Amino acid sequence: MKPKVSAIIPTYNRSLKVRNAIDSVLTQTFSNVEVIVVDDGSSDGTGKILQETYGDRIRYFAQDNQGVSVARNKGLAEARGEWIALLDSDDLWEREKLEWQFTALERFGSQCGCCYTDTRFFDYPEMRTMFQLAEESYRHEETMGINTDLLRVLLKPGGAGMVVCTCALLMRADLVAKSGGFNPGLRFGEDSEFMFRLALITDFCYVNRPLVAVDRSPAEVRHVGVSSEWNNVNFWLRDTQLKLEGLAGLGDAVPRKIRKLIREQLSSVHSGWANWYLENGKYARARESTLRAVQLSFTFKSVAKFLLTWISPPVALRTVQQHQQRRKDVVPFI
């Protein structure tokens, strides 16, 4: 008998797009799937439209707008399947996604309780897949394999370096429950933080095929509701800091070399805070942030920035602005 998969789709004011996502689940070649839609406070009639379109073919739940982490956790609480899969309401699965993933999971046995696939993008000029973009971080050599370096990869600061897309995941429900689910205090980086904790419990295998299509339309279109703050630098810094401090708090459960990498990433976040404070004329806070960056990772670059910020904040600000100007063509891939 086929195991049951609970496909969880959080949505917010996407009454048209979410139907495409639902259809991509209902038309899977793997048939034993329940669709759980969690409406995170939509005001566009999503519930009525979905009820009229699908009836009891899906399970629909509504809540106040609280963000994707809370919505996903609601889906996890309602899931009845032995396996969990996630799909954002503007993304799509290829018809054979789940079938390919169960084939990989059968090959690697009990070693892997999670499987992910490659993804492609639409409404975006990039033609390479996620795996291709992320080759400098991790190269997927085989059609199916086990990612032996996932913890390091998940600490890469956003974008293609993450390698694993949440919408490409298939996970054992008991392991998801053991991980504690998504952190409701995070609205940015909640996916990599969740997967990091899950990767401490089980290995992840992969299917080297683009079996998920991810929407990459402009950020201001995708980041709506309580997630609209994504477009603010201080929001990104705050949530990234919270995420990394939480991972650091896991202590000895995290391998030593990964704990060192967490400290280095936290140092970079505090350096980012220093930039933000300098740009907003908060020089005392900028000094505090550069000091914290040095304490976390004592490097020539962090020490030089620390000294410059303490000696002459205006010069430090001009240096930061010149550096940002040189990187003006680098667009965050979020």
N, C-alpha and C positions, 0 to 999 in steps of 0.2 A: 504493500500500500504506500502511495506517495505521501511524504510528509506535507504538512500544511504550512503555507507561507502567509504571514500577515504583512501586507504592503501598506505602509503608513504614509499618507499624503497630507501634510499641513498646508493650509491655503489661507490667503487674505486678499479679498477683492480681485480674484482672478476667475470669475465665473465662466469665462470663455476658455482660458488656457487650461484650467484644471480638468476640463472634460477631455482634452487631448491626453493629459497625463493618465487619467483613469482608463481611457480606452487602451492605452499602451500596456496597461497591466491586465485588463480583461482579455486581451487578445494574445497573451503569452502562450507559447506551445506547451509550457508546463501549466497544468490546469488547476491544481488544488491551491487556489489563492483566494484570500479574502481581502477586500479593499476597505481600508479605514481612512476616512477623510475627516480631518480635524479643522474646523472652520475657526480661525483665530480672530473672530470679531468682524467679519465682513459686513459691509453696508450696501453691497451691490446685488442682493437677492440670491447669493450663492446657494443657500440652503434650499430654497423653493425650486430653483433651476435644477439642482442635482436630484431632488426628490422626483420631479417630473420626468427627468431623463433616465434615471437608473432605478428608482424604486428600491426594492430590497436586494438589488445586486451589489449594493455597497452599504457600509455602515457609516452613518454620518453623525458627527458630534460637533456641537457649537460651544464656544467659550468667548469671554471677553478678550480683546486684543492684548496679549501678554508676550508675544514673541515666539520664535520657532522652537526654542528649547522646551518651553512649557507645552506647546502644541504637540511636539513629538513625544514628550513624556506621557501626555494624555493618551496618545495612540498606543504607546507601549503598555500602559495600564489596561487598555481595552483589548489588546491582541489575544487571539486564541490559538495562534499557530506555534509550532515548534521552532519555526524560523521567522526572522524579522527582516524585512527589506524596507528601505526608505526611498521616497521619491518626492522631490519638490514639485509644487503644482505647475511650474512653468517648464519642467523638464520631461523627457520621454525615455522609455525603454524600447530597445529593439525586441522583436517578438521572441527571440531565442535566448534572451539574457538569463533567465532563471535556469533553463535547461543546461546551458553551458556551465553555469556556476555549480550545479549539483554534480555534473560530470567531474569537475575539478575537485570538489569536496570528497567524492567517492574515491578518487585517485589517491588523495593524501590522507585519508582516514581520519582518525581521532586527533591527529596532530594539529589540524586546523579547524577552528570553530567559526571562521569568517572567510569570506571570499569576496574579492572585488574585481571589477573589469576595467578596461580602458574606456575613455569617454571621448566624444567629439563635441564640437561647439556649433551653435547656430546663432544667427543674428550677430555675427562677429567675424571680422576678416581673417582671423587665424585659421589656417587649414590643417595645421598639425593637431594630432590628438594629445590628450593629457600625458600619456606615456612618452610620446615623442618630445614634448616640451620639457618633461622632467628628467630626461636622460642624464643630465649632469648630476642629478641627485640620486637617481637609481635607475639602472637599466634592466628592463624586463626581457630576458634573453629567450625564453621558451614560450610556446603557445600557452602552457600552463606551468606554474611554478609556485614556490613559497618565497615571500619577501623576507629576507633574513636581516634586514636593516631598517625595519619599519619605525622603531622608536626614534631613531635619528632623523629619518625622513619627515616624520610628523612634527618635528620641531622647527623645520624650515619656515621662515617667516612669510607664510601665506602664498597664494598663487600656485603656479605649476609645481613648485617644489614640494607641495603637499603630496603629490602622486595619487593619493586615494581620494576619490570623490564620494561623499556620503551617499549620493543617489545611486552609486554603483555597488553598494555593500549588500551582502546577504550574511546574516548573523544568527547563530544559535540563540534562541530566546532565553535560555537559562543563563548563558554567559552575559547577555545584555543586562539581565536582572542583577547578576552578581556585580557588574561594573557600576551599578547605581544610576544608569541612564544619563541624560544630559543635565548639565549644570544650569539651573534656571537663572542664575545670576549673570550668565554670559549671553551676550547677543552677537558677539563677534568672536570667531575662533572656537565656538562651542563644539564644532564638528571635530576638529583635530584634537581638542582636549578630551572629548569623549572617546575617540578612537585610540588615543594614547593609553588611557586607562584600560580599555578593552584589550589592547595589545600586550599589556602586562599579564593578562590572563591566558591568552591563546595566540597561536600563530595565525597569520593571514596568508591565504593562497590567492592567486590571481589568474584571470583569463586575459590573455594578451589579444583582445579583440575589442573594438569600440562598440560596445553594446548599450551605451547610454548616450543620449543627446542632451547637452546642457545649454540652457539659454544664457547668452552673454550679451544681451541688449544693454543699453546704457545703464549705469549704476543707479541713476536717479529714478529710472523706471522700475528697476527690480527691488530696490531698497525702500520699502514703504511701511506705513504703520510705525510700530515702535522700533523697527529696524532702520528707519530713515536717518537716524543719527550716525549710521555707518559712514556717511560722507564727511564727518567731522574728524579731524586728526586727533583731537584730544579724546574722543570716544574710542577710537582705535587703540590709542596708547593705554587708556584705562583698562579696557577689556583684555588686551594682550598682557598687561602687567598682572591682572587678576588671574588669568589663566596660568601663566608661568609660575606665579607664587603658589598657586594651588598644586601644581605638579611638583614643585620643590618640596612642598609639605608632605609628599608621599614618602620621603626619606629613603630608607634602605630597600624599599620595594622597587626602586629605580636603579639600574646598573650605574656604577661609579662614573663611567665615561659619559653617560647620558646626563647625570646630575651636573657635571662640569659644563656640558653644552647648555643646559637650562640656565645656569648662572651667566654664561656668555650672552644668551639671548636677553636675559633680564637687564644686563648691562647696556645692551643696545637700546632697550626700551627707555631706560633712564636717560640715556644720551638723547633719545628722541624727545623726551620731556624737556630736557635742557634747551633744545632748539625751540620748542613751543613757548617756553617761558621767556626766552630771549626775544622772540618775535613779538611777544605781548608785553614787553617791558618789565617783566617780573624777574629782575636780576638775582635777588636773594634766593628765589626758588630754583633758578637755573644753576646757581652755585651748588645748592644742596643736591640737585640731580646729577651733576657731574661728579660730585664726591661719591655718591652711591654707585655710579657707573664704574669708577675706579676700584671701589671696594669689592665689587662683584667680579671684575675682570681687569687685572692690572696689565695694561698694554701701553705701548708708546702712544698710540692714538688717543686712548682715553685719558692718559696723564697730560698730554699736550692740550687737549680740550679743557681739562680741569684747570690747568694753570692759566690758560688764556681767558677763561670765563671769570676767574677770580681776579686777575690783574686788570683786564679791560673788557667788560661785557660788550660795549659797542663794537670793538674789533672782532670779538668772538661772533657777534651777530652778522657782521659783514662776511666773515669767513663761511659761516653756515649758508648765507644767502648765495654766495658765489658757488659753493658746492651744489646747492639745490638747482642753480641755474644750469650747471654742467649736466645735471641729470634730468632736465626738463622733459626730455623725450621718453623717459621711463615712466610708463603708466601702470599703476597698481592693478594687478590681475585679480580682482575680487568681485 
